[in-house]
Amino acid sequence: MKRSYAILIFGLVLLLLAACNPNNEEQQGNVDKNNEQDQQNEDSPTVGNPDNATAEEEVLVSLKDKDDHVVATATLKQVKSGVHIKLNGENLPPGTHGFHIHETGSCQPPDFKSAGGHFNPGQTKHGKKHPEGPHAGDLPNIEVGEDGTVNTETTAELVTLKKGKDNSLYKEGGTALVIHAGADDYISQPSGDAGDRIACGVIAE
């Protein structure tokens, strides 16, 4: 009888000690917070990190004419499907103009030939109408209004802002955005018969 009584008392003492331990709830709370933080880190993209395919890095490119006047600004952002390009321009000639990514990050006026040819790491033919095209740097024509302004968006699906990739716009030597005097016919070689280069901007980090 005394032994049973002692066991009962010992059990009650253990229950009281467990109930009085304030660390249990605190430790459980810390575990829950850590789990929640880990989940948030997994769900959130790393902004400005070129090694992250879903990074929402934004790059501003100023395009200047032969007289060194800024006539357009492009905003580039890495998205899952490529590089999203938003172009806003003014004081441009009205009409349809070719718009491309060129292979060299240099814009020497007045002809901007220093930008080289179209960005073409895949060594394909020019133009979406060509069976062996397009170049990675081929973009849709832009339409400039009678007031000389343009506001348009497109996604370049064959390029990336991630460093170290063959199709990266941050390749050695850089790349550039170029607006042409005429329309790109999407098939003529090597650049769609789009005419002179009237504006150019270096794509830089």
HUSUL-V950714 format. One record per run of one state. SS is the DSSP state (helix for helix, strand for strand, loop for the rest). FROM is the first residue (numbers start at 0). TO is the last residue. If there is no record, write none. Layout:
SS & FROM & TO
SS & FROM & TO
//
This chain:
loop & 0 & 0
helix & 1 & 18
loop & 19 & 21
helix & 22 & 42
loop & 43 & 56
strand & 57 & 63
loop & 64 & 68
strand & 69 & 78
loop & 79 & 80
strand & 81 & 88
loop & 89 & 93
strand & 94 & 96
loop & 97 & 97
strand & 98 & 101
loop & 102 & 111
helix & 112 & 114
loop & 115 & 116
strand & 117 & 117
loop & 118 & 123
strand & 124 & 124
loop & 125 & 131
strand & 132 & 132
loop & 133 & 136
strand & 137 & 137
loop & 138 & 140
strand & 141 & 143
loop & 144 & 148
strand & 149 & 155
loop & 156 & 158
strand & 159 & 159
loop & 160 & 166
strand & 167 & 167
loop & 168 & 173
strand & 174 & 179
loop & 180 & 195
strand & 196 & 202
loop & 203 & 204
//
